[in-house]
Amino acid sequence: MKRGKALMIQGTASYVGKTIIVAAICRILSQAGVKVAPFKAQNMSLNSYVTKGGREIARAQAFQAFAAGIEPRVEMNPILLKPKGGTVSQVVLMGKPYRDISAKEYYADFTRNQGLRAVRKSLKSLLREFDAVVIEGAGSPAEINLYSQDIANMKVAGLTNAPVFLVADIERGGVFASAVGTICLLPPEDRKRVKGIIINKFHGDPTILESGLSKLEERTGKPVLGVVPYIENLDLPWEDSMSLDDLRSYERRDNINVAVIRLPFMSNSTDIHPLIAAGLRVNLVKSVSEIGNPDVLIIPGTKNTMHDLRWLRKERLDDQILRLRRSGVPIIGICGGYQILGKEIVDTLGLEDGVEKIEMPTEAKIDGLGLLDITTKFNRYKKKTRRVRAKVIGAGPILGSVLGKLISAYEIHMGETRLVGTDKSSFKILKANRKGLHVVPHYDGAISNDGLVIGSYLHGLFDDGTIIGALLGYLAQRKGIKRADTGIFNKTGIESTWEESLNLLCATLRSNVDIDRILNMAGITALSAGVSS
């Protein structure tokens, strides 16, 4: 079935560092001349990306592909789950929206049939094409209530005969119990698949761990292959909303303050990563007391626009947004945030609030914030996913300063939005990468007459620095300060930050983890010469 070799990184829990360790191994192998690809069978995340073929995958696997030096493709993440509320998630299967489904139905039926078939097919494709596939598990492999339905962990290891390396997060505490407990809860045949343990996010002197590591090896019969120190301010795209809690740890130099509304179903939160990487003070707000008087306000994307608009009103944040508008603060809405800025949202089939209403649909309408002359309708279960090139056509003091400039971005949204008043579009879509480049007669977004309220469906709006530069130029002038330096964005945008952080991450792993031993256990011996040097 396969030509390539596979190794698998599993974790004792979610958010222990599996994603970045897979990325680092992909980069290390790529630098050693190995043709390598990442893989994650099932990812639950509201941060996603669009491949060249117009398919949607998790942002984490797109970043891992970047680390491997290859284009992201749908086989790297055949199943993406996007929570919508309660126990319902949208299932994105092989890059296309499949349907909204409850957790009970997902595990009772989907994983055994369509899900497992997609995982097998994707693995077969990657292993046929690549020398090595570095696989990331999901959550914990020892969820004993769901073990038989789990197709993201030991099932994948069995399909590929991949050795498993278990990552445990010491920063959370209880690292020894979590590692021992995970291994002990596995059935004997899967316990044998675990070949070693990696301790992650350690603060302090690693020598104080020595006695504990010896006992851990004795209890589990598994070697500890390394202790990875905690790396401060690692500027890499995060996988999900749990990572947003770490934003408070960033010490930023800039005196420009950005408020981002932390919507309950906030999606593609990585859109704000370039603002953080550029050194701005980014504050995630979810209450009136937190919003203050920022220099710019951003309303991000959401997987449930209707719910999050109601939440804004319940928290009285809508009044605060209108207050900021009256005081002349620029407001930028992206995707769902763009829809929220409009006059009205109509959800004909209840698509935003959960499972599609099949029988006798009741039309639901809700007033938006009314800051842009647009209306949005959800009238079919269809999602627009494409990568685009767009020209800035919006006027005003922000976009007007980069009028005619080109940016690269991607769209991931349901719903159709149209202009209904005097506001103009923000961008003109020039090219889309679905089945080749072609001209698209399409305009995106809306901008208020004074140019200070900007809406767009374009994710990655800030990635290349063009829009950040325009925004900072205006804000610096308004505040009477020296223009903030976008620094790293002068050449390749946010990717230059990723490169710098990846280099640091790989150097840290080489120094603290026995990478050669891991590769040898995976049968990549012939390809691993010099990898740890």
C-alpha positions in Angstrom: 0.0 0.0 0.0 2.6 2.5 1.0 6.1 3.7 -0.1 6.7 6.3 2.6 7.4 5.8 6.3 5.2 7.3 9.1 5.7 8.5 12.6 3.1 9.8 14.9 3.0 12.4 17.6 0.2 11.9 20.1 -0.5 13.9 23.3 -1.8 13.3 26.8 -4.4 16.0 26.2 -5.3 18.8 23.8 -2.9 21.8 23.7 0.2 20.0 24.9 2.3 21.1 21.9 1.6 18.3 19.3 1.1 20.8 16.5 4.3 22.7 16.7 6.4 19.5 17.4 5.0 18.0 14.2 5.8 21.2 12.4 9.3 21.2 13.7 9.9 17.6 12.7 8.6 18.4 9.2 11.0 21.3 8.9 13.9 19.3 10.2 13.3 16.4 7.8 12.7 18.9 4.9 16.0 20.5 5.6 17.7 17.1 5.5 16.3 16.5 2.0 13.4 14.3 3.0 10.2 14.7 1.1 7.8 15.0 4.0 4.1 15.8 4.6 2.0 16.4 7.7 -1.3 14.6 8.5 -4.1 14.9 11.0 -7.1 12.7 10.4 -9.6 14.8 12.4 -9.1 18.3 13.7 -11.7 20.3 15.7 -10.9 24.0 15.1 -12.5 27.2 14.0 -9.2 28.3 12.4 -9.1 27.1 8.8 -7.3 27.7 5.5 -8.0 27.2 1.8 -5.9 25.1 -0.5 -5.0 26.0 -4.1 -7.8 23.7 -5.1 -10.4 25.6 -3.1 -10.7 23.0 -0.3 -10.9 23.9 3.4 -8.5 22.4 5.9 -7.4 23.3 9.4 -5.0 26.2 9.7 -2.6 24.0 11.7 -2.1 21.5 8.9 -1.6 24.4 6.4 1.1 25.7 8.7 2.7 22.3 9.0 2.8 22.1 5.2 4.6 25.4 5.2 7.1 24.0 7.6 7.6 21.0 5.3 8.1 23.4 2.3 5.1 22.1 0.4 1.7 23.3 -0.7 -1.2 22.5 1.7 -3.6 19.9 0.3 -6.8 18.4 1.5 -5.4 14.9 2.2 -3.4 16.4 5.1 -6.7 17.0 7.1 -9.6 15.0 5.6 -12.0 15.8 8.5 -12.4 19.2 10.0 -15.0 19.8 12.7 -16.2 23.4 13.2 -18.3 23.8 16.4 -21.5 25.7 16.0 -23.0 25.5 19.5 -24.3 22.9 21.9 -23.3 19.5 20.6 -23.5 20.4 16.9 -20.5 20.9 14.6 -20.2 21.4 10.9 -18.3 18.5 9.4 -16.0 19.5 6.5 -15.2 16.3 4.7 -12.3 16.3 2.2 -12.4 20.1 2.2 -16.1 20.5 1.5 -19.0 21.1 3.9 -20.7 17.7 4.5 -23.4 18.7 6.9 -24.1 19.8 10.5 -24.1 16.8 12.8 -24.4 16.1 16.6 -21.6 14.6 18.5 -23.7 11.5 19.2 -24.3 10.9 15.5 -20.8 11.7 14.6 -19.3 8.9 16.8 -22.2 6.5 16.2 -22.2 6.5 12.5 -19.9 9.0 10.7 -16.5 7.9 12.1 -17.2 4.2 11.2 -18.2 4.9 7.6 -17.5 8.1 5.6 -14.9 9.3 8.1 -12.7 6.2 8.1 -12.9 5.9 4.4 -11.6 9.4 3.9 -8.8 8.8 6.4 -7.7 5.6 4.6 -7.8 7.2 1.2 -5.9 10.3 2.3 -3.2 8.3 4.1 -2.7 6.0 1.0 -2.3 9.1 -1.2 0.3 10.8 1.0 2.3 7.6 1.8 2.5 6.9 -2.0 3.9 10.3 -2.8 6.1 11.2 0.2 9.1 9.7 1.8 7.8 10.4 5.3 4.5 11.4 6.8 4.5 13.0 10.2 1.1 12.4 11.8 -0.5 14.4 14.6 -3.1 12.8 16.9 -6.1 14.6 18.3 -6.7 15.3 22.0 -5.8 12.2 24.0 -5.6 8.6 22.6 -7.0 7.3 25.9 -10.6 8.6 25.9 -12.0 5.3 27.1 -15.6 6.3 26.5 -14.9 6.9 22.8 -12.0 4.6 22.1 -13.7 2.3 19.7 -14.9 5.3 17.6 -11.6 7.2 17.7 -10.2 7.5 14.1 -7.6 10.2 14.9 -5.2 8.4 17.2 -4.3 4.7 17.5 -6.5 3.7 14.6 -4.2 5.8 12.3 -1.1 4.4 14.0 -2.4 0.9 13.2 -3.2 1.8 9.6 0.3 3.1 9.0 2.3 0.9 11.4 3.7 4.2 12.8 5.6 4.4 16.0 3.9 6.7 18.5 5.7 9.4 20.6 3.7 10.8 23.4 3.9 14.5 24.3 3.1 15.6 27.9 2.8 19.2 29.0 4.6 19.9 32.2 3.5 23.5 32.4 0.0 22.3 33.3 1.2 20.3 36.3 0.7 16.6 36.8 2.9 15.6 33.9 3.9 12.2 35.4 0.4 11.2 36.2 -0.9 12.2 32.7 1.8 10.3 30.9 1.5 7.2 33.1 -2.3 7.3 33.1 -2.5 7.7 29.3 -0.2 4.7 28.6 -1.9 2.5 31.3 -5.4 3.2 29.9 -4.4 2.0 26.4 -5.1 -1.6 25.4 -1.9 -3.8 25.3 -1.5 -3.8 21.5 -1.6 0.0 21.4 0.5 0.4 24.5 3.2 -1.3 22.5 2.9 1.3 19.7 4.2 4.0 22.1 7.9 4.1 21.7 8.8 7.1 23.8 7.8 10.2 25.7 8.6 13.9 25.2 8.1 16.4 28.0 7.1 19.8 26.7 7.1 23.4 28.0 9.5 23.0 30.9 10.5 26.1 33.0 13.7 26.0 35.0 16.6 23.6 35.5 15.9 20.2 33.9 18.3 18.4 36.3 15.6 18.6 39.0 13.5 16.3 36.8 16.0 13.5 36.6 14.7 11.3 39.4 11.1 11.8 38.2 12.1 10.9 34.6 13.8 7.7 35.8 10.7 6.7 37.7 8.5 7.6 34.7 10.6 5.3 32.4 10.4 2.6 35.1 6.6 2.8 35.4 5.9 2.9 31.7 8.8 1.0 30.2 9.1 3.8 27.7 12.2 6.1 27.3 12.0 9.8 27.8 13.4 11.1 24.6 13.7 14.7 25.6 12.6 17.7 27.7 11.7 20.7 25.6 12.0 24.0 27.5 9.3 26.6 27.3 10.0 29.0 24.5 8.9 32.6 25.1 6.9 34.5 22.5 7.0 31.9 19.8 5.2 33.7 16.9 3.5 30.8 15.2 -0.1 30.5 14.1 -2.2 28.9 16.8 -4.5 26.0 16.3 -7.6 27.0 18.3 -9.1 29.4 20.8 -7.3 27.9 23.8 -4.1 29.6 22.5 -5.8 33.0 22.8 -5.4 32.9 26.5 -1.6 33.1 26.0 -1.9 36.5 24.4 -1.7 38.2 27.7 1.9 37.0 28.0 3.1 39.1 25.1 5.1 42.1 26.1 4.6 44.5 23.2 6.6 47.7 22.4 4.0 49.7 20.4 1.7 52.3 21.9 -1.1 51.6 19.4 -3.9 49.7 21.1 -6.1 47.2 19.2 -9.3 45.9 20.7 -10.6 42.6 19.2 -14.1 41.4 20.2 -13.7 37.9 21.5 -16.9 36.4 20.0 -18.1 33.2 21.6 -17.7 31.4 18.2 -14.8 33.4 17.0 -13.3 31.8 13.9 -10.0 32.3 12.0 -8.6 34.1 15.0 -5.2 33.8 13.3 -6.3 36.8 11.3 -5.1 38.9 14.2 -1.7 37.2 14.5 0.1 39.7 12.2 -1.0 42.5 14.4 0.6 40.8 17.4 3.7 40.0 15.4 4.0 43.6 14.3 4.2 44.6 18.0 0.8 46.1 18.5 -0.9 45.9 21.9 -3.8 43.5 21.1 -6.5 43.2 23.7 -9.2 40.6 23.4 -12.4 41.9 24.9 -15.7 40.3 25.9 -17.3 42.8 28.3 -18.0 46.5 28.5 -15.4 46.9 31.2 -12.7 45.6 29.0 -13.2 47.6 25.8 -11.9 50.9 27.0 -10.8 53.5 24.3 -8.7 51.6 21.7 -7.2 53.1 18.7 -8.8 50.6 16.4 -11.6 48.0 16.9 -11.7 44.6 15.0 -14.7 42.3 14.9 -13.4 39.0 13.7 -15.0 36.0 12.0 -17.5 33.7 13.6 -19.0 30.3 12.9 -22.3 31.5 14.3 -23.0 35.1 13.2 -26.6 35.1 14.5 -25.7 33.8 17.9 -22.7 36.1 18.3 -24.7 39.2 17.2 -27.3 38.4 19.9 -24.4 37.9 22.4 -23.0 41.4 21.5 -26.4 43.0 22.4 -26.8 40.9 25.6 -23.4 42.1 26.8 -24.2 45.7 25.7 -21.0 45.7 23.5 -23.1 46.9 20.6 -23.5 50.3 22.4 -19.8 50.4 23.0 -19.0 49.8 19.3 -21.4 52.5 18.3 -19.8 54.8 20.9 -16.4 54.2 19.3 -17.8 54.8 15.9 -19.1 58.2 17.0 -15.6 59.1 18.4 -14.0 58.3 15.0 -12.3 55.0 16.0 -11.6 52.9 12.9 -13.7 49.7 12.9 -12.8 46.6 10.8 -15.0 43.6 10.4 -13.8 40.4 8.8 -16.1 37.7 7.5 -18.7 37.2 10.2 -17.6 40.5 11.7 -18.3 42.1 8.3 -21.8 40.6 8.3 -22.4 41.9 11.9 -21.5 45.5 10.8 -24.4 45.5 8.2 -28.0 46.5 8.4 -29.7 43.1 8.5 -29.0 39.4 8.5 -31.6 36.9 7.2 -31.2 33.2 8.0 -33.8 31.5 5.9 -33.1 27.9 7.0 -31.6 28.4 10.4 -28.1 27.5 9.0 -26.2 29.7 11.4 -27.8 28.6 14.6 -27.3 24.9 14.2 -28.8 22.0 12.2 -30.5 22.9 9.0 -34.3 23.1 9.3 -35.6 20.8 6.6 -39.4 21.0 7.2 -41.3 24.3 6.9 -38.3 26.6 7.4 -39.0 29.7 9.4 -37.3 32.9 8.2 -35.2 34.5 10.9 -34.1 38.2 10.6 -31.9 40.2 12.9 -30.8 43.8 12.7 -27.0 44.2 12.4 -25.1 47.2 13.9 -26.0 49.3 10.9 -22.5 50.7 10.3 -22.3 49.5 6.7 -24.9 49.6 4.0 -25.1 45.8 3.4 -27.5 42.9 4.0 -26.6 39.3 4.3 -28.7 36.2 3.6 -28.2 32.6 4.5 -30.4 30.7 2.0 -28.5 27.6 1.1 -26.0 25.1 2.7 -23.1 26.2 0.5 -19.7 27.6 1.5 -17.4 29.8 -0.6 -13.8 28.7 -0.2 -11.1 30.1 -2.5 -7.7 31.7 -2.5 -7.7 35.1 -4.2 -5.7 38.1 -5.3 -7.4 41.3 -4.6 -6.9 45.0 -5.5 -7.5 47.7 -2.9 -10.3 49.9 -4.3 -11.6 51.5 -1.1 -11.1 55.2 -0.5 -10.6 57.1 2.7 -7.7 57.8 5.0 -6.8 54.1 5.5 -7.4 52.1 2.3 -6.9 55.2 0.2 -3.2 55.3 1.1 -2.7 51.9 -0.6 -5.2 52.3 -3.4 -4.5 50.0 -6.3 -2.2 47.7 -4.2 -2.6 43.9 -4.6 -2.9 41.5 -1.6 -3.3 37.8 -1.4 -6.0 36.3 0.8 -8.7 33.6 1.1 -12.4 33.4 1.5 -14.2 30.9 3.8 -17.8 31.8 4.4 -21.5 30.9 4.1 -24.1 33.6 3.3 -24.3 36.1 0.5 -23.8 39.8 1.1 -24.8 42.7 -1.1 -24.5 46.5 -0.9 -27.9 48.3 -0.5 -26.9 51.9 0.1 -24.2 54.5 -0.7 -21.2 52.6 0.7 -18.7 51.3 -1.8 -16.7 48.0 -2.0 -13.4 47.6 -0.3 -11.6 45.2 -2.7 -11.8 43.9 -6.3 -11.1 40.2 -6.7 -8.8 39.7 -9.6 -7.8 36.1 -9.5 -8.9 32.9 -7.8 -6.9 29.7 -7.5 -9.7 27.2 -8.2 -8.9 25.1 -11.2 -6.3 27.6 -12.3 -6.0 31.4 -12.2 -8.8 33.2 -13.9 -10.4 36.7 -13.8 -13.4 36.9 -11.5 -15.9 39.8 -11.9 -16.4 40.1 -8.2 -16.1 42.8 -5.6 -15.6 42.2 -1.9 -16.5 44.0 1.2 -17.8 47.5 1.9 -16.4 50.8 3.2 -18.2 53.7 4.8 -18.2 57.1 3.1 -15.6 58.4 5.5 -13.4 55.3 5.1 -13.3 54.5 8.8 -15.6 51.4 8.8 -14.2 48.6 6.6 -15.7 45.2 6.1 -14.4 42.3 4.1 -14.7 38.5 3.6 -11.0 38.2 3.1 -9.1 36.2 5.7 -5.4 36.9 5.8 -6.2 40.5 5.3 -3.2 41.6 7.4 -0.7 38.9 6.4 1.5 40.7 3.9 1.6 44.0 5.8 0.0 46.2 3.2 -3.2 46.9 5.2 -1.3 47.0 8.5 1.0 49.6 7.1 -2.0 51.7 5.9 -3.7 51.4 9.2 -0.7 52.2 11.3 0.1 55.2 9.1 -3.3 56.6 9.7 -3.3 55.9 13.4 0.2 57.3 13.9 -0.8 60.5 12.2 -4.0 60.8 14.2 -2.2 60.3 17.5 0.7 62.6 16.5 3.3 59.9 17.0 6.1 58.6 14.8 4.8 55.9 12.4 4.9 52.5 13.9 7.5 50.2 12.2 6.0 47.1 10.7 9.5 45.7 10.5 9.1 42.1 9.5 6.4 42.8 7.0 8.7 44.6 4.6 9.4 41.5 2.4 7.4 38.4 2.8 4.8 39.4 5.5 3.8 37.1 8.4 5.7 34.2 6.9 9.0 35.8 7.7 7.9 35.7 11.4 7.1 32.0 11.0 10.5 31.4 9.6 12.3 33.0 12.5 10.2 31.2 15.1 10.5 27.8 13.2 14.3 28.2 13.2 14.2 28.8 17.0 11.8 25.9 17.5 13.9 23.5 15.4 17.2 24.5 17.1 15.5 23.9 20.5 14.3 20.4 19.5 17.7 19.5 18.1 19.3 20.4 21.4 16.8 18.8 23.7 15.2 15.9 22.0 16.8 12.8 20.5 15.5 13.4 17.0 17.8 10.7 15.4 16.5 8.0 17.7 12.9 9.0 16.9 13.6 8.8 13.1 15.5 5.5 13.6 12.4 4.0 15.3 10.3 5.1 12.4 12.6 3.5 9.9 13.9 6.8 8.4 17.5 5.8 9.3 18.9 6.2 5.9 17.4 9.7 5.6 18.3 11.0 9.0 22.0 11.5 8.7 22.9 14.9 10.1 19.4 15.8 11.1 20.3 16.5 14.7 23.4 18.6 13.8 
